[in-house]
Amino acid sequence: MKRLAPLLATVGLVATSLPLLTAPQAAAAPTPAHMRQKPDWHRCSPDQPAAYECATLKVPLDYQHPEGRMLDLAISRIKSENPAKRRGVLLFNPGGPGTPALRRPLVLDAKMPKDVRDQYDLIGFDPRGVGRSSPISCGPLSHEEEGVGGPYRPETFASDVAWARGIADKCREKSGDVIPYITTRNTARDLDVIRAALGERKISYLGYSYGTYLGAVYSQMYPQRADRFVLDSGVDPQRIWRGMIQVWATEAEPAFARWTRWAAERSERYGLGATPEEVSATFWRLVERADRDPIVHNGQKVTGDDLRADPSLFFSPYGASAVVKSLKALAETGQLPAGGEAQALDQLRTGSRAGGANGAVAPGAWAPGPAEASEEGGGATPVYWSVVCGDTDAWPRDPEQYARDAARDKAKYPIYGDFASNIKPCAFWQRPVEAPTPMKTRADVLTVQNEWDPITPLASGQGLHKALKGSRMVLALGGEKHGVYLSDPASCADTTVNAYLGTGRLPAADVTCQDPPPFP
C-alpha cells in the first residue's frame, strides 16, 4: 500500500481536469475465466445413488498468474430435496491437510437432521493435490518416512536430520513445481471458485480439525462470502503449524494427570496403583522396562517410545488404563489379562521404525497417515507437509535449534515433548510464497469443541475462538472424541449446531454443556 497510495493520490488530482468517463469506459475488468465455469455434473458412480453427482473444475496453480498452469478440482454434490426450503450450499472439509472429501456428502446426507438437511445442497471436494484433484507425489515413501518424526536422542539426531532432509528432497524432486502452491490460502481461493461455479453469492461451511483453519482463512479472505460457518475441533491460527504439533505435548500432560486419577479410583479393576502417584510410577516403570526390553505383542515389539508416541491415548482414561494394564501383564507374565481390556492393545499406534528414531506415528486425524496405495506413492503425506511447511515461514532452519528444543521439551513434557519438537522436513522445505492470513476481520462463526479432544485440544480450540472476533463457542464438557457435531448421537453440542445451521442465529453467548460419560 505504500507504493499504491501515491498513485491513487495522483489519479485523484488528475481526474479533476479530465472529462467524466462514460459507463462503458468505466466498466470493470472482465471476470477471470476460472471464475466463469459451469460444472458439468454427472453421476459419480453406477454403484452410488443417482443423486450423488460429480464434476471437475479448473483452478489456477498460482492465483497470481491465473492464465498459467491449471489444476483439476474434483467436486461433488447431493442437492436439497426441498427447493422451497433450500437456502444455498454447504461445503465440507473433514480435516487433514491431505484428506479427500469427495464422498463426504453421502455421509452428511445420512446424518444431518432433515429440517437442516433440506436447506442445503451438500458439496464435497478433494482439496488441491490429493485424491482426484491433481494429486501430488513425493515418490514412494518408506514406512520410516510416514508420520511426523520420532523421539529425540543425541546419539540418533543425525539420522533424524537425514530423515527430515530426505523427505523434503524427495518431495522437491517429484513435485517441486507444484508444492509451493499447495497451501491453505490457495485452497480457500479454490473454495471461492466452487462458490462462483455454483452461482452462489455466499457459501455455508462445515469444517473439522484442519478444516477449521481452512474455514477461518476463507472467512478472512472473503468475509462477504461467508454465510453460516461451523468450525469443529479448532486449529489455533497462532500455532500454525509447529505449535499445533507441540500442543500435543503440552496438553498430553493434564490428560495424563486426569488419567492417573481415573485409574487410581479404579485400582481394583486395573491394578495400576491406588493413588495418582502410584499409577504414574507404574507407567514410567513400564516405559523404562519396554525401552530396555521391548514387550512383544502379536509379533510386534513395543518399546517405551512406542508408549509415548501416541499422546492421544491419555485423553481417554479407559483406553489408557486398558492398554497399560495389558502391557503390564505381558511384561510380568507374558500373558494378556482376561477381559475386554486386552483388545485395546490392538488400538495402540506403535511407533517402531527402522533404527527406532525416525517417523513415529502421529497422533491423529489431521496428521499424515500412510500414503494411499499407488505406484507413485501419492497420498496424505505430500499434501500434509506442503501445507504445514508452506503456510508459514516460522519453522527454524537450523537443525541444532530442533535438538535444543527437543531436549528442553523432553524434560518439560515427558510424554511427548521430544517427539513434538524434534526436527521436521519443514527445516529443509521451500520458502513459502506468501505470508499466513492475519485474523483481523470479524467472523460471525460457530466454533465447536470437546473438552478432551486429543488431536486439537481445548487450548487450540479456545485459540481459534479467541482469534475470530464475533465467533461463539459450544464446549462439550467431558467430550473425548476428535470431532463433535454428528460424531456421537449423545453429544450435547448437536442441538446448538443444528439451531445455528437451521436459523443462522448464533447463540447470544458461548454455550457450555455436559456430555454423558463415555463409560459407566
N, C-alpha and C positions, 0 to 999 in steps of 0.2 A: 504493500500500500504506500510506502514512502515514495516509490517511483511513480505510482499511478496518480497520486494526489496532485502533483504539479500539472500533469497532463489534463486532468479534469478541470483544474482552475483555468488553464489556458483555453480549453474548449469553451468554458463559460464566458470568458472575456470576448473571444472572437465572435461568438454567436450573436452578440448584441448588434453587430454590424452586418450580419448576413440575413437574407430573406428567410422566412419560415419555410421548413421543408413540408412538402405535401405528404399525405398519409402513405402512399406507396413508397415514397423515398425514405420514409422513416420506418418502414416495415422491418421487423426483427429478422435476424439471420435465420435461414431455414433450419428446421429441426433435423438433427443428425439422423442418418439412415437407421442406426441401431435403435433409435427411439421411435421409429415408424413401422416396426414389424407387426405382423399379424400372425399368431400361431396357426399352424396347420395341424389341427387336432386329429388324432386317430386313436383307435383302441390300442391300449398299451400291450395287451397280450390276449390271445384267444382263451387262455385259462384264467383270466381275470374278468371281473364284471365289465359289461359294456360301458357302464357309466364312468369307469376309470380310464381317463384319456391322457395321452402323452403328446408332446410336441418338442421341437428343438428350436431355440433362438440362437442368434449370433451376437456375441458381445466382444468389445474390443479387448485385446490382450492388455493394451496400455491406453487408458482413457485420455491421456494427454495427447495421444495420436490415434484418434478413433478411426481414421481412414486406413490404418495399417492392419496388421495381422489380427484375425478374429479367432475366438474360441467358441466351441459349441456349449450351449447351456440347456441341459435337459430339464423340462418342466412337466408337471402332471397336474390333473385336477379331477375332482368329483364335484359336480355342480349341485347347488341347492335344489331340492325337490319342491320348494315352496317359493316361487318367484314373488308372491305377494309379500313375503316376509324378508326376502333377500336384502341384505344391507350392502354387501360387497364381497371382497375376497379376504381369506385368512391364509397367509403364508406361514410356513412351518420350518423350523430348523431344530433338529434333535441334539445338536452338540458337535463335538469333535475337538478341534477342527479336523476335517477329513472324513466325516460321516455322510454317506449318501442318504438322501431322503426322498427319492422319487416315489417310493411306495408308501410313504407315511400317511397320505390322505386316506388310505384304506383303514389304517389304524384309528385315525381320528374319527372317521365316519362311523365306526363301530362303537366308539366310546363316548362321544360327546352327547349330552342331553339333546333331545330333539328340538326343544324350543330355542336352544343356542345354535345347534347344527343348521337349522333351517335358514339362518341369517347369512350364511357364508357359502361361497364356493371355496372348497378346500384345495389349496395349492401346495404341491410339493416340488422340490427341485434338488438336483445334485449340485452342490457348490462347485465352482470352477476348480478344475484339477483332479476331480475324483469321480468315480462311477462312470456315467455316460457323458460327463461334461469335460471333454478333452483331458482325460486323466494323465497326470504326470507320473514320472517314474524316477527312482534313484538306482535303477538296475536291480538285479536280485540282491536281497538283503538276507544275511545270515541270521540265525537265531540270536546271536550275540548283538546284532545291530538293531534289534527291536527294543522298545522301552525308552526310558528317559535317563538311564545311567545307573551305575552301581554304587556301592559304598566306597567311602574314601579310606585308603590306607597309603601311607607314604611309599611303601615298597611296591605298590601296584599303580601308582598315579601315572607313570609313564605310559602304561597300557591303556589307562583311561583316556589320556590325551590322544593316543593313536586311534582309539575307538571313535572319539568325537570328530577328529580331523578326517577320518576315513569316511564317515557318513557324509560330512559336508563335501568332501571331494567327489564322492560318488554322485551326489545329487547335482552338483555343479556340472559334472561331466555329462550326465544324462539329460538334464532338463534345465541347464543354467540360463537359457534364453527365455524361459517362461517363469521360473521360480520367483524372480523379484516381483512379479505381478500377481502372485497368489497370496493376497493379503485380505485382511478384514475390510479395509476401506474399498477395495475393488469388488469384493463380494457384496458389500452394501450398494455399490453402484449397479451391480447386476440385479439386485432386488428392485431397483428403480426401473431398470429396463423391463423386468417382468411386469411391473405395475403399468408402464406405458403400453406394453404389448397387449395387456388385458383390457385396456381402455378405461382404467380406473383412475380417479382423481387422488384417492388415498388407498393405503393398504392397512389391514389389521394383521397382527403377527403374534405367533406363539413360539417362543424360543426357550430351549433348555440348555443349561450349562454354558458351553462356549456360545451357543445361540443367543444367550442373554447379552453377551458383549456385542455380537453382530447386530442385535436389535438396538442396543444403546447407541452404537455408532450410526446406524441409519437414522435414529431419532435426532441426532445432532447434525448430520449432513443434509437431511431432508425433513426438517421439523414440520413443514406444512403438508407433508405427505403421510405422516404417521397418524393413524386413527386409533384403534384400540390395540394396545401392545401389552402382552403378558410376558414377563421375563422371569423364568422359573429356575431357581438354583443358580444364584448370580455369581458372575465373574466380576471382581473389583477392578474397574478401569485403572486404578492407581497401581495395580500389581502386575500388569501385563509385562512380560509373561514369566520372567524368572520368579517374581513374587508369588505367582499362582502355583508354581511348583513348591516353593518354600513354605507356602501356607499349610501344605500337608504336614510339614514338620512341626510348625508352631501349634497347630490345632490338634495334632495327634496327642499332645501331652495332656490337655484336660480330658480328652476322650479316654486316654489310658487311666487317668486317675478315677474317672467315673466307673470304668470297668472294674478296677480293683475293689471299689466299694461294693459294686453289684455282686461280684464273685464272693467277696467275704461274707456278705449276707446270706449266701447260699453255699457255705463251706461244706455242709453235709453232703450236698449233691456233687460238687465239683472237686472237693478235696484240695483246693489250691491255697488255702490259708483262711484263718478266722478273722484276720484284720486286713485292711488295705495294704499295710506294710508287708505282711506275710505273703499276700498274693503277688505283690510287686517283686519280692525277693524270689519267689518261686519262678516267676517269668524270667528274671535275669539269670538265675542259675541254669535254667533251661537253654537260654541263648548261649551262655558260656559253654555248656556241655555240647550243644549242637555244633558250635564253631570248632570245638576240639575234636569231636567225634560225631559226624553227621548222623542224623536219625533217618533210617530207611523206611519209606512208605511207598508201597506199590512200585518198588524198584527204583524210586527216586530218592536221592539224598536231600534231606532238608537240613540246612545249616542255620546258625543263629542269624546270619544276614538275611536268609530267606524269611525268617520270622519277622524281621524288621522291615522287609522290603514292601510290605503292603500295610501301611498305617491305617487304611480304611477298615481293617479288621476290628480295630478297637472302638469304632463308632457304634458297633453292635455288641453290647455286653454278652448276649447269648452266644453269638458266633465266636467271639474271642475266648469265652470260657470253654466252649466245646472243643475248639482247636487246641488250646493249651492243655486241657485235660487229656486229650487223645495223644498228643506228642509226649506228654509227661509219662503216660502209661507205656508208650512204645520205648521210651528211653530207659525206663526202670525195669520193665518185664518183657519187652519185645512183643507184647500183645496189645491190641486195641481194647479199650474198655467196652463193656456191654452197654447197649442202649443207643439212642439216636445220635449222641454226640459224635460218634466215630465218623458219621457221614460228613460232618462239617469239615473234616480234614481234607476231603477231596475238593473243597472250595478254595483252599489256600493257594494263592498265586505265587508259587515259589519262584525265586529269582536266580536259581542256579544257572550259571553261564560258564562257558569255557574260561578257565582261569579264575573264575569266581569273582571277577571285579567289574565286568562290563555289562551294561544293558539290562539291569534289573527291571522286573516288570513294573509298570507304572500303575499307581492305584486309581484306576477308574476310567469313566466313560469319555472324558474329554482328552485323555492322553492316548497316545497311539497304541493300537493293538497290532496283532500280527497282520502282515500285508495280505491283501486279497490274493488268492491264487492266480498267478499269471506268469507267463514266461519272462515278462519284463520286470516283475517284482513290484507292480503297482499296488496301491492301497492307501491306508490311512497315514502311514509314516511320512511319505514325502510331503503331503499337504500339511500335516501337523507341524513339521519343522519349518516349512515355508512360511506359515502364518506366525508361529511362535517366534521365529528368528527375524522375520521380515516386517513384523508390525512395529518394531521398536528398535532403536539403536542403543538401548540401555544395557545390553549384555556386555560384561567385561571381555576384553580381547586378550588379556594377559593370562595364560594358563595358571600362573602362580597365584593369581587372585582367587581362583576357584579352590586351589589347595588350601589357602589360608582360611577362606570362608567355610570350607567343608570341615576342617579341623576344629574351628571355633564352634560350628553348629552341632557337631557330633557331641561335644561336651555340653552344650546348652540344651539341645533337643535330642536326647539319646535314641529315641525310637527311629527317627527318620532324618535327622538334621544333616548328616553327611551325604546321604543319597540326594537330598533336595539341592544342596549347594555345590555338589561336585560338578565337574566340567560337563558341558553340553556342546552339541555341534554348533550352536549359535556363536561360540567363540571364534569359529572359522567361517562363518556364513558371509554371503554378500551383504554389503551395506544396504539398509532399506532405501527405497526410492522416495518415500515421504514419511513425515512425522506422524505419530499417533494422533488420534482425534481428541481434541480437548472437550471435556464435558461441561459446557458453559450455558447451553440453551435449555430453557425449561422443557421438561418432558413429563407429560401427564400420563405416566405408565403405571402398571401394577406389577410390583415385584413379589415373588413368592419364594418361601424358604422353609425348609425343615431345620429344626434346631440342631440335629446331629447329622446333617448331611456330611458324608465322608469325603466327597470329592470337591465340592465347592462349599467349604464350611461356613458356618454362620457369620464369621468375621468377614468373609468375602462377600456374602450376600448383603450384609449391612453396608459394606463399602460401596456396592453398586447403588443401593437405595440412597445413600448419602450423596453420591456423585450426581444422581439425576434429580435435580431440583424439580419439585412438583410431583414426584412419584409417591406412591403409597406402598407399604409392605404388608403382606399377610405372612405371619410367622406361626408355623405349626409346632407348638411345644411338644417335645417327645418324639417328633418325627425323625426317623433314622435313614430313610432312603435318599438316594440321589435322584431328584425329580419328585415333584409334589403333585401337580394337577393331573388327574386321570391315572396316576400311577398306583393308587391304593383307594379302593372304594370307601374305606373308612376314614380317609383324610378329612380333617375338619376344614381344610382350606378350599375345597372344591366349591362350596356354596358361594363364597365371596368371588371366586374367579368366574363362575357361571353368571353371577349377577352383573359383573363388570362387562363380560363379553356380550351379555344379552341386552344391557341398557346403555353401556358406555359411561356410566356414572362411577367414578372412583369412590371408595369409602371416604367418609368425612375425615377420618384419622386412620392411622395404622391399626391393623387388626391382629390380635394375638388370640389363638385358640389352642385347645388341648387335644392332641391325638390320644386315642386309647393305647395302652401299652402293647407293643408288638407280640409279647409273650406273657401269659399269666404269671 
